[in-house]
Structures are given as C-alpha cells and as structure tokens.
C-alpha cells in the first residue's frame, strides 16, 4: 500500500513538473505575444500619426492650390476684359483708318 502511495506521489510530482514546464512555456509564449502586441500597437499609433500629418499637409496643399486658383481665375478674368477692350479699340481704329483712307482717296 505504501509503495502504491509512493508511486502515486511520484506520478503526481511528474505531472506537476510537466505542468510547470508547460506553464513556463506558455508564460514565455504569452510574453512574446504581448511584446509583439505592444510593438504592433506602437506601429499602428505611428502609422496613424503619420497619416494624420499627411492629411493635414494635403489639406494645406489643397487650400493653397485653391487660393492660387482663385488668383489665377481673377487674373484670367482681368486679361479677358483687357482683351475685349483691346478688340473694341482695334475695331474703332479700323473704322477710323477706313474713314481716313477714304478721305485720303
């Protein structure tokens, strides 16, 4: 009976050692996975910050381009007005020239 109990104790010790080894292995694996999680979380945070900076830069570029576009549109409108005035003046000068040519003849 004593031998059976001693054998049972030995079996329990072996099981405990096996469980302790598995526990140590799982703790190590958990530690590695936890570190990977922290690394990926930091990577995600860095990526999000970078994306926000890029978005802000893009907003500024778009804003500057829109302002530049407004300026160019105003400039184009002014040039079109000047062109129209010059065409009218050209037509007036053509009329005057025709009149002068007729008088010279």
Steps between C-alpha positions, in 0.01 A plus 500: 500500500784735591674421174180580310469833678868574435444417130195726495706781659773449242240513220351817645847658524567410137165648396575812706841535332342455158231758584770738632697462176188557290414799718850645453472441124158668488625794709790545260268478201262747664789737568611479135147555372451788740820663374387451139167656592675801656724534194204480262302746712788747484534441127127566456523816710799621296319421176188685613708803601676493164166474319363796698808707414464407132131591508580837655773561243257406222237737641755781503611420144137493383426828679806666344411366155142623535625846598746498210219388269283791616784738426552349156128515426498867592806558285336317207182704539704821501692388191176411319360844586819664373483290182137603442591867548792466258275334239250782531780752471638312198155507336474872572843564351410292195191716455703817540766367260236418240362850536846652472584280198176609334580868562852457367364348179 
